[in-house]
Structures are given as C-alpha cells and as structure tokens.
Amino acid sequence: MKTLRIATRKSPLALWQSEHVADRLRAAHPGLTVTLVPMSTRGDEVLDRSLAAIGGKGLFLKELELAMQRGEADCAVHSLKDVPMELDAGFALPAVLERADYADAFVSNDHDGIENLPPGARVGTSSLRRQAQLRALRPDLQLLDLRGNVNTRLGKLDAGEYDAIVLACAGLQRLGLDARIRRRLDAPHWLPAPAQGAIAVECREDDVATRELCAALDHAATRTCVEAERAMNRSLHGSCHVPVAAYAWLDGEHLRLDGLVGSAGDGRRVRAHGEGRGDAPQCLGIEVAQKLLEQGAGEFIAASLLSGAGEDD
Ligand SMILES: NCc1[nH]cc(CCC(=O)O)c1CC(=O)O
C-alpha cells in the first residue's frame, strides 16, 4: 500500500489528532503517503438535542466506519474515551497511542479551584461523571449543561454563562490552550473517563495491510491500562451516559486500577481499587467492577440509564 487515507471528523481537536497520527505514520513508514478524509458526522451536526436522544456517542464513529466499509478511507482516528465499549462487528483498533495527560482540567477566568468557587456558582459540564464528582465535593453548585467542541465550550465560559467549566487537559493541550488550565483534577481524588487522554486508530478487521501499518504506533503500556479501564466500564454496562470514572497505571509489571461510580443528582458515589499483573488487565477491570457493584453501583447506573440524561464524556 502506498497511500493510507484517514477518515476524520472536522472539529479542531479531531483534525489535530488525525494530523498527529498521520505524522507518526509517515515517520514510522518512510515513503508512505498519508492523507486525511474530513467528514461530517450526525453527532457533530445535531447540536440542539441530547446525544442520548439521537443514538449516543456511537454516532461520531458510525459515519467514519461507513466510509471505511465503502472503501473511501482505510482507517479512522478517535479519542478512545469516545469509542463504545463494544466495537462494531468487523472493526478493530490496531493502535492505541501513548496516553497524554489523563486528567480533567478545572477552567475558570475568576477562580482557581473547585473549593474556591462562591456558594451556588454555575459550573458547566454535560458529563454525568464530572457532575457526580462536582456534586460530591460541592453540593451547593449549580450544574449546567455544556455541549459542543472545546472552543465552543470555552467561548460560553468567556461569555459569562458559567463561573467555571471542566474539560479534559489532553484536549486543551493538543489545541495549544494549556494556559486555560487553572487546576489539574488529579487521581485519586478526581478520576477521568475510562481511556481519557488516549488516541486510538480504528480500521476494518479484515484489512491486514492497514492493521500492520497502524500497529507500529501501538503503545503497549497504554493499551494495558485502557483495557483495564474499558473492561471495568463494560462490565458495569458503561457508556458515556453513566457516571463511571476509571484510571489505571502501571508500576513495572504491576497494574493498579481506581474506579468510581457516582450519582449526578446527589453526589453519592462508590469507589474501589484493585491491583494485579499487567498481563491480565481485563480481569482486573472486571474485579474492580464487581467491587463497585457490591457497594451498590448498580443503583446509580440504573438511575442514570432511566433518566436518559448525560453525555459528552
Ligand atoms: N467528549 C469530547 C472529548 N473527547 C476527548 C476529549 C479530550 C481528549 C482526550 O480525552 O483524549 C474531549 C474533550 C473534553 O472532554 O474536554
């Protein structure tokens, strides 16, 4: 193969991530031509309704997958945290790139941390996971929906619609907006979405040539960690519509995983931790999920699925 075509969404973050993968592929395979195929997805176009109402986050992937099936693109680049726990049949993730900053960011023009917000302050985030953790720390806050791409969200903050918002550090850093990070919300006190900060490449399962080219970008330690986080989320029936957080890290061969399930409504939450060998990340994920369920996580998951709220993690 002489040319590899990457299907990509058109948001600035998606384009940055696709350009980054393209550069890495060119470096790994001298002589390979890599091009981008920018596409609109229904998830990007429908901004006025909740994602859950129109079919969930999978919508961002669907159009890119159809392009691969039609032979218009060879692979697609995603933020792994936006990729459904069960990949669509016939597709594979041949590369998970080395994780960037996994943490969430507290962003505000007037305040430098959650604890310093005035009583009843307005905080924007549509993520149930972020809402649940905010509620737990500050039951008095007014939590308001906030959708759109990173620049749109910052624009609404700057326009005064919120006193603060929460975004992923990785997205801000990729767009050169590091200066907007007032505080990193760090583990173990605040947990990110499963696989936050990791970029994945998707292609057709039967496209061996593309799989081999992309595999050069795979980062084994990151894959181990995100497999534990995603296995935990999967066995909790997690999607982006439930308030589930997870962070795994490797210490040599030793894998550790922190998990959290919360209630966006009242800030109740359960936490669990597990440790195991790095060669069995999925077992560790399932074990931590089990511990969370034993502490009553099922109630929070059922409640959030019934409410149909939440999105955008
Ligand atoms: N939900 C949108 C999304 N998907 C991935 C990122 C950030 C980049 C990453 O986590 O790799 C973001 C923005 C955000 O949550 O602030």
The ligand as an SDF file (V2000), in Angstrom:
LIG
                    3D

 16 16  0  0  0  0  0  0  0  0999 V2000
  -16.0630   14.4750   24.9150 N   0  0  0  0  0  0  0  0  0  0  0  0
  -15.2580   15.1440   23.9610 C   0  0  0  0  0  0  0  0  0  0  0  0
  -13.8070   14.8080   24.1330 C   0  0  0  0  0  0  0  0  0  0  0  0
  -13.3280   13.6260   23.7170 N   0  0  0  0  0  0  0  0  0  0  0  0
  -11.9900   13.5860   24.0090 C   0  0  0  0  0  0  0  0  0  0  0  0
  -11.6500   14.7880   24.6150 C   0  0  0  0  0  0  0  0  0  0  0  0
  -10.3220   15.1560   25.0970 C   0  0  0  0  0  0  0  0  0  0  0  0
   -9.1640   14.3540   24.5850 C   0  0  0  0  0  0  0  0  0  0  0  0
   -8.9820   13.0140   25.2320 C   0  0  0  0  0  0  0  0  0  0  0  0
   -9.5760   12.7020   26.2810 O   0  0  0  0  0  0  0  0  0  0  0  0
   -8.2110   12.2310   24.6730 O   0  0  0  0  0  0  0  0  0  0  0  0
  -12.8180   15.5690   24.6870 C   0  0  0  0  0  0  0  0  0  0  0  0
  -12.9380   16.9310   25.2270 C   0  0  0  0  0  0  0  0  0  0  0  0
  -13.1910   17.0000   26.7050 C   0  0  0  0  0  0  0  0  0  0  0  0
  -13.7240   16.0620   27.3220 O   0  0  0  0  0  0  0  0  0  0  0  0
  -12.8800   18.0460   27.2960 O   0  0  0  0  0  0  0  0  0  0  0  0
  1  2  1  0
  2  3  1  0
  3  4  1  0
  3 12  2  0
  4  5  1  0
  5  6  2  0
  6  7  1  0
  6 12  1  0
  7  8  1  0
  8  9  1  0
  9 10  2  0
  9 11  1  0
 12 13  1  0
 13 14  1  0
 14 15  2  0
 14 16  1  0
M  END
$$$$
